[in-house]
Amino acid sequence: MYSGQRLRLRCIEASDAKRCFQWLNDPDVTRYLLISGPVSLAQEEEWTRARSASFNTAASDFVFAIEQSCVDSTSCGISWCHIGNVGLHSIDWRNRSTTLGIMIGEKLQWGKKFGTEAVWLACRYAFRVLNLHRVELEWLDGNTRGAGCYTRCGFKNEGVKRHAVFKDGRYLDSHCMSVLDNEFPDDLSAVLSDHTPTPPKVNSSS
């Protein structure tokens, strides 16, 4: 487990497949993801099983379930609810870099900066545990909430891949960002505060 203020990251498990299957077949959830088409339950079961089996074995992908702390109404204690996934993908161990991807699948938890905290935790794991130097990502036109999240976590604009993704009947620009280990903000409380920087304005070709 890798914990923050309200969230913790744990290894994705095969038992998470059904929940992920539901999220990935919800157009609202996948609107800004770099995936397309429906996903079958069998595909998701195979994917989660493979990621769970290879976790922490010099793998090129580390995929975490994002869990939110919540009060258990039965025991009045704290339980953990799976609300999304975050991953470090295509790790290049020689150049110490990786690509980050995130999905908050539980729509009731949108707008609460859970994505920001999960991105911060994943980057901290990349830099402080895996000793990586660079984390990069891409976000699609219209995903201003995601852009703000990444900016709060120290990501900087690198450029735009024009009309790189065809989605919902139109071409979208893909915006490239990265953060280096010496640029990463160590104070999670400051990152989650209301006084963090706004995302940079970018020119779109759409």
Secondary structure, DSSP 8 states (H G I E B T S, - for coil): -EE-SSEEEEE--GGGHHHHHHHHT-HHHHTTSS--S---HHHHHHHHHHHHHHTTSS-S-EEEEEEEEEE-TTTSSEEEEEEEEEEEEEEETTTTEEEEEEEE--GGGTTSSHHHHHHHHHHHIIIIIS--SEEEEEEETT-HHHHHHHHHTT-EEEEEEEEEEEETTEEEEEEEEEEEGGG----HHHHHSTTS----------
